[in-house]
Amino acid sequence: MPVTENTTGHRPTAVVVDGYSAGNFYPRAFAELGADVVHVQSTTELIPTLSPPRLSEYALNVVWADGDLESLVRRLKPYDPVCVVAGQDGAVTLADHLGEALGVPSNGTLLTRARRDKYEMIEALRRAGVRCADQFKSADPGAIAAWAAERDVYPVVVKPLSSAASDGVSVCRSAEDVRRAAEEVLATPDIFGKENREILVQSYLSGTEYIVDTVSADGVRYTCDVWRYEKSLLPNGKNIYNRDLLLDGDDALVAELTAYVDEVLAALDVRWGPAHAEVIVTPDGPALVEIGTRLSGHIDADFNNACLGHNQAALTALAYLRPETFQERYGDRTYSRLRPAAIYEAPTTLDGTVTAVDEDVVAEIRALDSVHDLTVKLRPGDRITPTAGLLTSVLRVLMSAPDEQRLTADYEQVRSLKDKVYQVTE
């Protein structure tokens, strides 16, 4: 049953599984509503490829790596948890199983695999009659290439089954490219350090791609934000993500995307918590790239609060702790944009070793009126290479302004300065 108030005489407790990267916004969100937060670390050592959880912000860190769910439930039961949330993509399966075992509001385990495995995800949509891509999976690169060759409609997309952040994703224009990309996926662990044992190939969805972020409380959904991707395709089949632009909530396209994502949420039985969907608007209408039942990687609480008046982590905490309040304030509604906003993942053509970061250039970028925050991703001694995807962008700039003209002008200024941030020896 939903927890509408604390009747036990102590502060409610939320459980975060693997609170890496965006998951770091959960402790503050739950604390602001009067809840304690316990962290579950599902690996003996922290995952080195992800921004680590700030464990000092949790009441307790439970290291769990033996696969014994019952023992984990016994350890957490004394804290009387009110919810379990996934801190990142790789934590979704454990969070679903743990939430169900603890008897707290949860999406359950019946469709857990479809909420994580990209092949099963699309097949669940197909069974529900929701528009989606054609696809095939195999552990054999030859079989993947043969599927593409027999279909003979290029390009196609090759990707791992369960990774994230565009890791291992390639757009291929021939059977030879498909085989090469499939072999590369099998030869490389995913972003979470797990072995890729199968490859997924899908029909290419032609059109503009959008992000649709939602939060749900007992099946009642709120659309937090919708962003349009600006990206370009490299000759090697990798996408460079440039800007993500926040759409006005009153845009008719937002309503169309929201209606489609509602179908996706229903097909995957997502009734509780956050979801981050990537959707391409094809000539036939919206079609899902993928969805994760976790916070958006875009989240920055203060930035989102400034341009939207809320943030997905705080909304998730409200949905679990006070679902009736959430439903009353946000149920079946869509955000209003307070200010135009953009997120710039700056690409580079530099190639070499970073010898220094020019702090004067960094300060010049930070001083621009539209710049809310700047993340300098590399340090002296790091290798810098031409950007080949989202994971190899060199700066992340959060930008918001009172009007589109100022936002665009400052964006162009950042573009002119981005390659001056790093001093590089080739």
N, C-alpha and C positions, 0 to 999 in steps of 0.2 A: 504494500500500500504506500502511496506517496506520503512523505513526511511533511506535514504542513506546519508543525511547530514542535519545539523541543519539550517533551513531557517527562524526561528522565531526571531533571534537576541538574544536568551538566551540559556542557557545550556539545553540540553535534559534531561528528567527525566525518570528514570526507576522505576517501582513499584515492590517491593518484598513482597509477601504474606507469613507471618509466617516464617521469616528468621532464623529459629533455626538451630543448628548443622552445617551441611555443608553450609547452606544458609548464614552463617556469612562471606563467602568468596565473596559474591556478591558486597557489598559496595565498596571494594577496586577495584574490577575488572571493575565496571562501572565508578568509579571515575578516573581511569587511562586513560579512553577514553573520559574524559571530561563531564561525565554525573552526575547529582545529583540523589540521590536515596531516595525514599519515602517508608516507611514500613507500611504494613497493618497488624494489630494484630487482628486475627479473634475471639479471646476469651477475656473476660473481664480481666481475670488473665492469666499470662504466664503459659504455660504447664510445670509442674514441672519435668516430666520424660525426657525432652529433654534439651540439652545445649541451654541456652537462647540466643536470638538475642542481638547483641551489639547495642542497640538503639542509643547510642551516635554517631554512624557512619552514621546515617541517617539524612536527612534534616528535616524529620517529621515522627512521628509515629501516624497513624490513628487507633484508637481502634474501631473495628467494630464487634459487637456481636449480633445485633438485626435481622439479616437475611434480611435486606432491601437493595437489590443490587442497586436499583435506587438511594438511598441516598448516598451510597458509591461512585457511579459513579459521582454524583454531587460534592462530596467533592474533588474528584481527578481531574476532568475536568480542573480546572484552572491551574493545573501544566502541562497540555498538555503532558501526558505520551506518550512515544514511545514504551513501552512494559510492560508486566506484567509477572513475573516469580514466580514459586512456590518455597518457601524456604525449603520445606520438603514434604514428601508424602501426608500428610493430607491436604495440601494446594492446591493440583492439581485441584480439582473441582472448588474451588472459583477462582483460577487464570485463568482457562479456561473461566468461565462465565464473569469474570471482563474484561479480554482481549477482548472478543467478544463484550461486551457492549461498551467498549471504542473505538472500531474500530481500534485497533492496531494489528500488526502481531500476530497470535494466532493459536493454534491447533483447536480452535472452540469447540463447545459444543456437536456436534452430537455424538461423541464417547467418551465423557468425562467419562461416567460411566465405559466403558470398559478399560479406562486407569487407573482406580483406583480400581474397584471391581475385585478381582482375578478370580472369576467365569466368569464374563462377558468378561474379558480379554481373557481367553482361548477359550470361545465360539466365540469371534470375529475372532480369529485365525482359528478355525475350519471352520467357514463360508467362510474364504478366502482360504481354502485349505492348510494352513500352519501346519506343523507337531506339535502336541501338546499332552498333557496328556488326558486320560479319566477322567471324574469328575462327582460329584454330590454335591448338597448343600441342606441343610434343617435346620430348627430350632429345629428339634427333634433328639437328640443323638441316639435314637433307630432306626430311619430311616437311619441315617448315617451308623450305625453298620450293618443294614440289607443290605444296598447297597454293603458294603464290603464283607459281608458273601455270598451274592448271586453271586457276581463276583468271590470270592474265589481265588484271586491272591494277595498274600501278598509279601512284605509289601505294605502299602498304606500310604499316607501323609495326616494328618489332620491339618488344619490351620484356622485362622480367615480370613474373606473376605477382610479386608482392613487395616491390620496392617503393620508393617515394622520390619526390623532388626531381623528376625527369631523369633519374638515375637509370642508365642503360637503355634509354628510349632512342630509337633511330627511325627515320623516315627513309624507306628504301624504294628504289626505282627499277630494280631488276632482280631476278632470282639470285644472281651472284651477290648482289648487295645484301639480300635477305640472309643467305647462308653465312656471309661474313659477319653480319650483325648478330645472328643467332649464336655463332661460335664465340663471339666476344662476350655475350651475356653469360654463357655457360662457363667461360674461363675466368669470370670475375665475380667475387662475392657482391651481394647487394649492399646498399648503404648501411644496413644494420649488421653487416658482417656475416650474413648467412649465405650458404652456398645456393646458387641458382641451379636447380635440377631440371627445370622445364622452361621452355620459351613460349611466349605468346605472340601471335601475328594477327593483326586486325586490319580490316579495310580502313583506308584513309578517310577521315571525315573532313571534307573541304568546307571551310568557312571561318568566321571569326570566333575565337575562343573567349569564354567568360568564366569568372569565378562566381559561385553562388554560395554564400555562407548562411547557415541556419542554426537555430537552437529550437529544440522541441521539449515540451513537458507533457507527458502522457498522451502523445499523439497530436498535440496542438503546437503548430509550427510558427516561428517568427523568422522572417528573412532579415538578417543583420546587415548585409551589404552585398553588392554586385559590382564586380570590376571587369573591365575589358582589357585583355592582354594585347600588348603591342609586341610582336616578336618577328624574327626573320629566320629563315632556314638556310643553314650553311651547306656547302657542297657535300660535306660528309654526312648529311642527314640529321644533324643535331640542330635543335632550336636554340637560338639566342633570345632570351626574354629581355625586353628592353623596359618599357614602362607598363605599369598596371594602372588604369585610370578608373576612378570611382564614378559610377553612373548615378544620375539623379534618380532617386527612388520613385519619382512620378513617371519616369520613362516607360512607354508602352512595352518596350523590350524586357524591362525588369518583370513586369507582370507575366509575360510569356515564359520567361525563364523560370520564374517561381512556380507557375502552373506545371511545367515539365518536371522540375525537381520534386514537387509534391508527389508526382507519379513514381519517381525513383525512390523516394523515402518510403512510400507505401510498399513498393515491390521488394524492398530490402528489410521491411519491418523495423524501420528506425523510428522509435517512439520517444526516445529520451536522449537529451544531450545535444552536443554540437555535431554539425556535419559540414564538410568542406567539399563542394562539388566543382568539377571542371566540366564545362559543357560547351560544345561547338554548335553554333547555329548554321546548319547545312541548308541547301536549297529546299530540302524536305521538312525542315524544322529542327528544333534542338535535339541533340543526341549526346549522351554521356560519354566523356572520356574516362573519368573515374570519380569515385567519391570516397572520402575517408570520414569515419565517425570519430573525429577528433577536431581540435582547434585548427583554424587556418594558420598556415605558416606566415601569413601577412600580419598576424596580430601584434600590435603594440598598444597597450592599454591606453596610455595617455594620448597617443596619436589618434586612435580610433574614437576616443571620447571627444576629442576636439572637432573632428570632422563628421562624426555620426551621433554624438551624444550618448554613446554606449560602447561596450566592447564585448566580444563573444565569450570571453572567460567569465566576466561578471554576470552576463545573461545566463550562462550555463549554471553557475552557482545558484542564481535565483531560481532557475527552473527546477533544480533538485531540492533546494532547501525550502522554497516557498512557491510550490507549483501553482497554487490558486492565484497568488499575486501575479506571477508570470503570465498566466493565461488571461487574467483581467487586463493587464497593461499591454501585452504584446501579442496575444493569441490571434493567429491567422492574419497578421498584419505585415507591413513592409516598412523598412527604415525610411527616414527623411534625411537627405544629405544636407548638412549644415554648411559645409565649405567644399569647394572642389579639392580633390586630392589625387596624388599619384605616388607610386612606389617605383623608384628607378633602380634597376639592377644593372649597374654600369659594366659594359663589356670592355675588352681591351684587345689590342693587337700586339702588346708588348711581349717579349720573350726573353727570359734571362733570370737573373737573381736580383731580388730587391736589396739594394744597399742602404736605402734610407727612405723614410716617409717625410715628405716636405710638409711640416706642420703649418707653414704660412699658407700654403694652398688649402690645406684642410680647414684652417680658420676662415679663409675667404669663402669657402663653400658654406660652412656653418653660419656665416654672417648673412647669407641671403635670406630675405624676409620669408620666403616660402619653405625654407628647410627646417623641418621639425627635428630631425635627427640624421646622423650620418654614421654608418658603420664602415670602418676601414678594415678590410678583411685580411690583409697581408701585413707581415712585419719584416724588418730587416733580416735577411738570411733565407726568407721563403722564396720558393720558385714561383715565377709568374709566367703564365703561358697564354697564348691567344685564347679568348673565351670560346668554349665549345659546348656550352650549356649553362643551365641555371647555377650549377654547383661551382662553376669557374668564373662567375662574375667577380669583379674586384672591389666594388663599392656597393653599398645599399643605402639609398637616400629616400627618406620619408618626407614628402612635400605636401603642403596644404596652403591655400591662399584664398583671399576673399573673392577672387574672380579668375576665370580661365586664362585671361591675358597675362596676368602676373605669374600664374603657375607655369605657363609655357615659356615666358621670358626667362624665368629663373632656371627652368629645366635646360634651356639652351645654354645658359651660362655654366651650369654644372657639366654639361657635355663638353664644353670647351676646356674645362679644367681637369677632367677626370684622369687623363694620362699624365698630368703633371704632379699628381699626388705621390707617385712612386718614382724614385731614382733607381735605375736598373742598369746592371752590367750584363751585356749580352754574352 
